[in-house]
Amino acid sequence: MTDARLTHIGGPTTLIEVGGWRLLTDPTFDPPGRRYAFGWGTSSRKTAGPALAAADLPPIDAVLLSHDHHGDNLDTAGRALLPRATVVLTTRSGERRLGGAAHGLAPWTTYRLAAPGRPTIDVTATPARHGPPLSRPVAGDVTGFALSWAGQRHGVLWISGDTVLHDGVRQVARRMDVGTALLHLGGVRFPVTGPVRYTMTARRAVELCGLLRPRTAIPVHYEGWSHFHEGRTAIENELANAPAEIRDRFQWLPTGTGVDITV
């Protein structure tokens, strides 16, 4: 089994279907228009709704939640969806806040999804930092996820989570063979903190892919909110100047339509 079907629903939210499993990343299903406070004087307005409604989703086996405390990764409708999932994998602090089916993972620890008649999927938490050095007390804990199962030809499927490029992310390139990378981009910043970035810019994504060498790099989390400062056009402009061996690895997913990716 070497294919996964990925459906980009909008923002960071992607449905991953593999061998009968249905995994959902960072559920955001609220309509546009509302402003969400992120703390410490920061906020953002949602400018685009999801391509699919939460009610239209199939049953969800697991939610892969990079963090629970920001509305662009878990909004009101997304939070209401969590009880429908068998398990919610997130940060250790997120487990304490969410309770219920939430299971917190420290970096480099693994949770195994297993069921009769389905391939076993190992979900390994990977380091993420949602801002510059020393920003964790303000931005909170975040995590990425690496998915591995028997039959992968090109390496793990890695979801970066909301993170800047730092040594913890570089460790992923050193420790894992990444076949497909879902990269949270957008170059997030806020007026109150000036030029400081809280997610990867396109330039950093190009640098990271030079280290990872994935077969496929898929941008997500770059549109639909006012605090994103690098949308698709800015990302494409950066890619136009990247080496062809990096540029050709990037693939855009249409929103709301499943795409089969060979992994």
N, C-alpha and C positions, 0 to 999 in steps of 0.2 A: 504494500500500500504506500503510494508515494505522493498522492495528491491531497490537498486541503482546499476546501471551498471557503473563500473569504468574501464577506459582504460588508463593505464600509457603509455604516449607517449615518455617520456624520461625526464631526469632532474626533474624539478618541475612540468612539464606539464602533466595534467591529465584531461581527459574528464569525466564528471560526468553526467549521464543520469538518470533522475528521473521523472516518471509520464509525459513524453512528454517534459520535460525541458532538455536543453543541456547547461551545464555550463562548462567552460574551465578555468583551473587554469594556471597562469603564462606562457603565450605562448612563446615557444622557438622552432623555426623551421629552423634556419639557418643550413647549412651543416657544418661539422667539418673543422678545420684547422685554422680558424681566431683567432687572439688574441684580446681581448676586454679590454680596460682600465676602471678601476673602480674608479679612482681618488686617490690622495694622494700617488702616487707611487705604487699602486696595479694594477694587471692585471691578466688575465687568458686566456688560450687557450682552445677552444672547441675541445674535442677529440672524440666525437661521435655525430652523427646526430639523428634526431627524427625517431621513428618507423613508423610514419605516416607523410605524407606531409600535409601542411596547406590546399592545394587544395582538399585533400581527406576527409576533415572533413564535417560533416553535418552542416546545419545552426546553429549558436551559439546564444543562447538567452542572455547569460551574461558571461563576463570574470571576474574572481576573481583574481585580480592582487595584489600580496602582496606588490610589489613596482615596479616602472617603470624605475629606474635609474641605474640598473645593468643588463648587457647583458645576464647573466645566468638566469634571470627571465623574461626579455623582450628583445629579440634580434630584428634584423632588420626585418626578416620575420614575427615575432610575432607582431611587431608594425604595420606592413602593414595589419595584420588580424583584428586589433581592430575595424575599421569602419564596419566590417561585423556583429558585435555583437550589440544587441539592447541596452545594457548598459554595461559599464565597471566599476566595483566596485573596489576601491583602497583607498589609503590614501588621506587625505585632500590636502597635498602638491602635490601628484600625479595628483589630479583633476586639479590643477592650471597649471601644466606643460602640461598635455595631452589635456585638453579642450574637445570639441566634446561631446561624449556620456559618458564621465568619470564622476563618482559620488563619491566624497570622503566621507569616513566614519571615524568619531572619534571612539576610543575604546568604546565598549559597546553600540553603536548606531546600529539601525537596518534598513535595506532596505527590502521592501516587494516585491517579485516577484509574480504577480497575472495575470492570464489570464483565459478566459472562458474554461471550460473543463479540466483544469489542477489543481493540488493541489497548494495551496498557499505556497510559500517557504519564510521563514524569514531568511535573511542573516544578522548575527550580527558580527560586527568587534570585534576582540579580541586583547588584547595587544601583542606586539612583540617588541623585541629589538635586532638589528642586530649587536651584539657585546658586549663588556664589559661595565660596568658603564661609563657614560659620553662619550660614543662613538657616540651618535646620531648626533652631528654636522658633524662627518666624514662619518658615514655609512648611514645616512639619515633615514627617517621615513619608517617603515614597518608595516604590519598588518597581522593578521590571520583572519579566517572566520569560523563561526559556522552556519550550515544550519539545520533548523528545519521545519518540516511539519507534518501534521496530519497523523497518522498511524505508526509513528516510534515506534518500540518496545524496542529498546536498548539505545535510547538517540540520541543526535545530531550528525551530521557528522561534524567533526572539521578539518580544515586545519590550521596547525600551522603557515605557512609562514616562512620566513627566520628569525630564532630567536635562541637565546641561552635560557637556562633555567634560568628564573629570576622570581621575585615575580609576575609580570604581567601575566606570563604564569601559575604560580601556582594558580592565581585567577580563571583561567578557571576550574581547578579541584574543587575549592571551590564553584563556582557559577553555574556550568553546569554539567549535566549528559551526558557524552560523550560516545556514542556507538561505533563510528568508528573514528579513528584519523589518518589523513595523516600527517606524521611527516617529516619535512624538516631536513635532517641529513647532513652527509658529513664532519663534523668537520672542516669547512673552516678556513684556515689560510694562511698568506702570508709571504714571507721572510722578508719584510720590517718591519713587526710588530711582528716577532718572534713567541712565543707560543700562542699568543692571538687568541682565537676562535671567529668566527663570525656566526656560526650555531651550532646546537647541536651535540655533540658527542654521540656515541652509549651508553656510560655509563650514560650520562644525560638523554637519551631517556628512558632507563630502570628505572631510578629514577622517571621520569615524569609519566611513565605508572603505577608505584606503587601508584601514587597519583590519576591519572585519572581513573584507572581500566576500560579501554574501553573493549568492547567485541572483537574488532579487531583493531590492530595497524599496519599501512601500511607505510613502509619507502619509501620516494621519495627524490629526490634532493641529491643523494649521488654518482652519477657517471656522466661521460661525460664531465668533466672539470678538468683542471690541478690543480685548487686550492682546490679541494676536497681531504682531507687527510684520510678519512675513507670510503672506498668502501664497497661493500657487504661482502667481506671476513672478514674485521675488525668488521663489525656490527655482523656478525654471530658468530665470536669468543667471542664477549662480551655477546651475548645472551646465548651462551653455558654455561656461568658461572652465568647467572641470575636464580632466582627462577623459577621453572616450571610454577607457576601460572602467572608469567609475560611473560616468554619466549613463552608460548603457545598462547598468544594473538597476536603475530606478524605473519603477512602474507605477502609474497612477491607477487607482481603482475608481470606477464609477460608483456613485452613491446609490445604494438600494438594490444593486444587482450583484449576485454572486459570481465570483470569478475563480476558476480552478487554477491553483498554483502548484506546480510540481516542486515538492520539497524533498 
